[in-house]
């Protein structure tokens, strides 16, 4: 399957998932309270709208890539076989790390947030993810902690939205 087709199918799947999320958010996250313009559902809805725009862009790009892709003038069976035999996958995705990160996120969402609140549980989860991904530079840990405190500040003090 060509890259353009993979991108198109991925974009369509992401678009459908994003639309589903957009309609499910009001059931899982309470909206704005009376007297307030923004509620807890503002940021998730904003992210879903960004996902919808990006997935539409991905679909449009895949269509143009497929339409304007240069066509090989002469493609013999031998050249296709030689290219196939010389192909080495460049992806070195480690499924063990993916599973560890997924597990950390599940524990974070379903256990730690209720016990410790947003800030401390997110710091623990992000440090765990960075350790699982073998991040060696110490200042990356400081950056992620600063970002978490920044998000908490923006929501709590600037937007007056209480995070869990």
C-alpha positions in Angstrom: 0.0 0.0 0.0 1.4 3.4 -0.9 2.2 6.1 1.6 -0.6 8.3 0.3 -3.2 5.6 0.9 -1.9 4.9 4.4 -2.1 8.6 5.2 -5.6 8.8 3.7 -6.9 5.9 5.7 -5.2 7.1 8.9 -6.7 10.6 8.3 -10.1 9.2 7.9 -9.8 7.0 11.0 -8.6 10.0 13.0 -11.4 12.2 11.7 -14.0 9.7 12.6 -12.5 9.2 16.1 -12.3 12.9 16.6 -15.9 13.5 15.6 -17.0 10.7 18.0 -14.9 12.3 20.8 -16.5 15.7 20.1 -19.9 14.3 20.7 -18.9 12.2 23.7 -17.1 15.0 25.6 -20.3 16.6 27.0 -21.2 13.2 28.6 -17.9 12.7 30.4 -16.8 16.3 31.3 -19.2 18.9 32.8 -19.6 22.1 30.8 -19.5 25.7 32.0 -21.3 26.6 35.2 -23.8 29.5 35.2 -21.9 32.8 35.3 -18.8 31.4 33.6 -18.0 31.4 29.9 -15.5 28.6 30.0 -16.0 25.2 31.6 -13.9 22.1 32.1 -14.9 20.9 28.6 -13.3 23.9 26.8 -9.8 22.5 26.5 -10.8 19.0 25.5 -13.2 20.3 22.8 -10.4 22.7 21.6 -8.0 19.7 21.2 -10.6 17.7 19.4 -11.3 20.6 17.0 -7.5 20.8 16.3 -7.5 17.0 15.7 -10.4 17.4 13.2 -8.6 20.1 11.3 -5.3 18.2 11.2 -7.0 15.0 10.1 -8.8 16.8 7.3 -5.4 18.3 6.3 -3.9 14.9 6.3 -6.6 13.6 4.0 -6.3 16.5 1.6 -2.5 16.2 1.5 -2.8 12.4 0.8 -5.1 13.1 -2.1 -2.7 15.7 -3.6 0.3 13.4 -3.0 -1.4 10.6 -4.8 -2.6 12.8 -7.7 0.7 14.6 -8.4 3.1 11.7 -7.6 5.6 11.3 -10.4 5.0 8.1 -12.4 7.9 5.8 -13.2 8.4 5.5 -16.9 9.7 2.0 -16.9 9.1 -0.3 -14.0 10.1 -3.8 -14.8 9.4 -6.8 -12.6 13.2 -7.2 -11.9 13.5 -3.6 -10.7 10.5 -4.1 -8.4 12.0 -7.3 -7.0 15.4 -5.7 -6.5 13.9 -2.8 -4.7 11.8 -5.2 -2.5 14.9 -7.3 -1.6 17.0 -4.3 -0.7 14.3 -2.8 1.5 15.1 -2.7 5.2 12.5 -1.3 7.6 13.7 1.8 9.3 11.2 1.6 12.2 12.7 0.4 15.4 9.5 0.6 17.4 9.9 -1.1 20.8 6.5 -2.6 21.7 7.6 -3.2 25.3 8.1 0.6 25.8 4.8 1.3 24.1 3.1 -1.1 26.5 4.9 0.5 29.5 3.9 4.0 28.5 0.3 2.9 27.9 0.2 1.3 31.3 1.6 4.4 33.0 -1.1 6.5 31.3 -3.9 4.2 32.4 -2.6 4.2 36.0 -2.3 8.0 35.9 -5.9 8.5 34.5 -7.7 6.0 36.6 -5.7 5.9 39.9 -3.3 8.7 40.5 -5.4 11.7 39.5 -8.1 10.7 42.1 -5.5 10.1 44.8 -3.0 12.9 44.3 -4.7 15.5 42.0 -3.6 16.7 38.6 -0.3 18.3 39.3 1.4 15.6 41.4 0.0 12.7 39.5 1.0 14.2 36.2 4.5 14.8 37.4 4.8 11.2 38.5 3.4 9.9 35.3 5.5 12.1 33.0 8.7 11.2 34.9 7.7 7.5 34.6 7.2 7.9 30.9 10.5 9.7 30.4 12.3 7.0 32.4 10.6 4.3 30.3 11.8 6.0 27.2 15.3 6.4 28.5 15.5 10.1 28.6 18.9 10.9 30.0 19.2 14.7 30.0 18.1 16.0 33.5 16.9 19.3 32.2 14.1 17.6 30.2 12.6 16.5 33.5 12.7 20.1 34.8 11.1 21.3 31.6 8.2 18.9 31.8 7.7 19.8 35.5 7.7 23.5 34.6 5.1 22.9 31.8 2.8 21.0 34.2 3.0 23.8 36.8 2.4 26.3 33.9 -0.7 24.4 32.7 -2.0 24.4 36.3 -1.4 28.1 36.7 -3.2 29.0 33.4 -6.2 26.9 34.2 -6.5 27.7 37.9 -5.5 31.4 38.0 -6.1 32.8 34.5 -9.1 30.7 33.3 -10.6 30.0 36.8 -11.1 26.3 35.9 -10.4 23.8 38.6 -8.4 20.8 37.4 -9.1 17.5 39.2 
